[in-house]
Amino acid sequence: MAEFKELVKCEWEYMKCFSSCSEEKDAVRFRDPLLPEMYDHNYTYLKTSEDGETLPERIRREIGISRSDGLRFCHIMLDGFLEDSLSSWLPVVPRVTRYGFYIQSLKDFSGLGGNGDCGVEKVLSPSAAGEILLLELEQDEVEPGNAFYSKRAARRALAYLSEGGVDSYLCYVGKQAVGRCDLFISGALAKIEDFMVLPRRQRRGCGTALLSAVMEAAAAGGAREAYLVTDEDDTPKEMYLKYGFRKAGEKTGLLFML
C-alpha cells in the first residue's frame, strides 16, 4: 500500500490541474486566479516545520499571506487530526473538518457490479461538461443561473477537456445523467474525487456502477492503487469500506473567514 506521504504528493499534483503552486520547505500554497473564491482551489498545506516555529505562529503567518493575496478566507490543511482543545489559541475561530484517506489495490480488481441499466461515459465535450453543472444544481438545490456554480463548472471544464489533466465521468440511466465522478492518475496512484449520485437515484446501484467503471479506468490507465478523501463525519465512508477500501491516513482542514 502506498505510504501516506505519496498520497499527499498526489493531492498536490491533482491541485496543480486547477491552481498555481508555490512550494517552500514547510508549506505548499495553491492559488487559482480564475476562481479565487473557491476554498478547495486556494489553500495552504502545512508540512512539518523545520525551523521550530509553533503551529499558532505558522497559522497567523498564513492568515496574513491570505489577506495580502486578496482572499476573504484562509484555508489550511494539516496532516493528522488537530485536537479540539488547540482551537483556543487560534486568532480566529475556524471551521474544522476532519478527512480520511481511503485506498484500495487495483491489482486484482474485478468490478463491483451495480445497476446494469447504468452507462458510464467520459466527459469529452463542453455539452457533457455542462451536464455536470445541472447535476450539481439539483444535488445542492440551487436555482439555475447561480453565478458561482456556473463559474466553477466552466473552470473545471478547462481541466476536464485538456490533455493529461483530470478526467470526469458521467453516469447515465437512459439519456439522463444521474451521477458523476472525477479521476486523476499520477504514476501508480489514482485519485477519485467529487463522487456523487443524485439523491433520488441513490440506493439503486448507480453509485456502485459508477465507482466500478472509474476504478476500471484507473487500472487501464496504469494505476496500481486508487484512493479517495472523505469527510470523516459523513456516512459515505462506510460505503467505501464495504467496497474494500482501507483507511490510510488523516488530515485536518481549517477554514478561517477573514
Solvent accessible surface area in square Angstrom, and as a share of the most:
residue,aa,sasa,rsa
1,M,134,0.60
2,A,14,0.11
3,E,101,0.45
4,F,51,0.21
5,K,124,0.53
6,E,76,0.34
7,L,0,0.00
8,V,9,0.05
9,K,118,0.50
10,C,4,0.02
11,E,12,0.05
12,W,27,0.09
13,E,71,0.32
14,Y,18,0.07
15,M,12,0.06
16,K,96,0.41
17,C,35,0.21
18,F,6,0.02
19,S,10,0.06
20,S,69,0.44
21,C,48,0.28
22,S,61,0.39
23,E,107,0.48
24,E,80,0.36
25,K,117,0.49
26,D,10,0.05
27,A,0,0.00
28,V,1,0.00
29,R,19,0.07
30,F,0,0.00
31,R,41,0.15
32,D,2,0.01
33,P,109,0.69
34,L,96,0.48
35,L,0,0.00
36,P,58,0.37
37,E,72,0.32
38,M,13,0.06
39,Y,74,0.28
40,D,78,0.40
41,H,7,0.03
42,N,2,0.01
43,Y,12,0.05
44,T,3,0.02
45,Y,2,0.01
46,L,5,0.02
47,K,49,0.21
48,T,119,0.69
49,S,29,0.19
50,E,124,0.56
51,D,95,0.49
52,G,69,0.67
53,E,51,0.23
54,T,71,0.42
55,L,46,0.23
56,P,27,0.17
57,E,84,0.38
58,R,12,0.04
59,I,0,0.00
60,R,115,0.42
61,R,80,0.29
62,E,0,0.00
63,I,7,0.04
64,G,37,0.35
65,I,46,0.23
66,S,3,0.02
67,R,134,0.49
68,S,91,0.59
69,D,76,0.39
70,G,61,0.59
71,L,17,0.09
72,R,198,0.72
73,F,6,0.03
74,C,2,0.01
75,H,14,0.06
76,I,0,0.00
77,M,12,0.05
78,L,15,0.08
79,D,81,0.42
80,G,27,0.26
81,F,73,0.31
82,L,18,0.09
83,E,113,0.51
84,D,105,0.54
85,S,80,0.52
86,L,56,0.28
87,S,44,0.28
88,S,100,0.65
89,W,65,0.23
90,L,16,0.08
91,P,64,0.41
92,V,48,0.28
93,V,128,0.73
94,P,14,0.09
95,R,151,0.55
96,V,64,0.37
97,T,28,0.16
98,R,74,0.27
99,Y,45,0.17
100,G,0,0.00
101,F,0,0.00
102,Y,5,0.02
103,I,0,0.00
104,Q,22,0.10
105,S,46,0.30
106,L,10,0.05
107,K,171,0.72
108,D,123,0.64
109,F,38,0.16
110,S,111,0.72
111,G,28,0.27
112,L,47,0.23
113,G,54,0.52
114,G,42,0.40
115,N,40,0.21
116,G,78,0.75
117,D,110,0.57
118,C,21,0.13
119,G,35,0.34
120,V,41,0.24
121,E,106,0.47
122,K,86,0.36
123,V,2,0.01
124,L,135,0.67
125,S,40,0.26
126,P,101,0.63
127,S,87,0.56
128,A,15,0.11
129,A,8,0.06
130,G,32,0.31
131,E,48,0.22
132,I,4,0.02
133,L,34,0.17
134,L,114,0.57
135,L,6,0.03
136,E,10,0.04
137,L,11,0.06
138,E,76,0.34
139,Q,66,0.30
140,D,67,0.35
141,E,160,0.72
142,V,35,0.20
143,E,137,0.61
144,P,104,0.66
145,G,69,0.67
146,N,54,0.28
147,A,81,0.63
148,F,69,0.29
149,Y,29,0.11
150,S,46,0.29
151,K,91,0.39
152,R,35,0.13
153,A,14,0.11
154,A,63,0.48
155,R,28,0.10
156,R,23,0.08
157,A,18,0.14
158,L,105,0.52
159,A,5,0.04
160,Y,9,0.04
161,L,73,0.36
162,S,55,0.36
163,E,170,0.76
164,G,80,0.77
165,G,18,0.18
166,V,1,0.00
167,D,39,0.20
168,S,0,0.00
169,Y,26,0.10
170,L,2,0.01
171,C,0,0.00
172,Y,30,0.11
173,V,32,0.19
174,G,65,0.63
175,K,197,0.84
176,Q,79,0.35
177,A,11,0.09
178,V,0,0.00
179,G,0,0.00
180,R,2,0.01
181,C,0,0.00
182,D,1,0.00
183,L,5,0.03
184,F,17,0.07
185,I,57,0.29
186,S,36,0.23
187,G,65,0.63
188,A,30,0.23
189,L,15,0.07
190,A,0,0.00
191,K,4,0.02
192,I,2,0.01
193,E,44,0.20
194,D,47,0.24
195,F,42,0.18
196,M,17,0.08
197,V,10,0.06
198,L,1,0.01
199,P,81,0.51
200,R,106,0.39
201,R,50,0.18
202,Q,89,0.39
203,R,241,0.88
204,R,136,0.49
205,G,24,0.23
206,C,2,0.01
207,G,13,0.13
208,T,20,0.12
209,A,14,0.11
210,L,0,0.00
211,L,0,0.00
212,S,8,0.05
213,A,29,0.23
214,V,0,0.00
215,M,0,0.00
216,E,88,0.39
217,A,26,0.20
218,A,0,0.00
219,A,43,0.33
220,A,95,0.73
221,G,46,0.44
222,G,50,0.48
223,A,7,0.05
224,R,163,0.60
225,E,24,0.11
226,A,0,0.00
227,Y,0,0.00
228,L,6,0.03
229,V,31,0.18
230,T,12,0.07
231,D,37,0.19
232,E,26,0.12
233,D,126,0.65
234,D,68,0.35
235,T,110,0.64
236,P,59,0.37
237,K,40,0.17
238,E,99,0.44
239,M,51,0.23
240,Y,14,0.05
241,L,79,0.39
242,K,151,0.64
243,Y,35,0.13
244,G,38,0.36
245,F,4,0.02
246,R,108,0.40
247,K,82,0.35
248,A,21,0.17
249,G,17,0.16
250,E,55,0.25
251,K,11,0.05
252,T,0,0.00
253,G,2,0.02
254,L,0,0.00
255,L,9,0.05
256,F,0,0.00
257,M,104,0.46
258,L,67,0.33
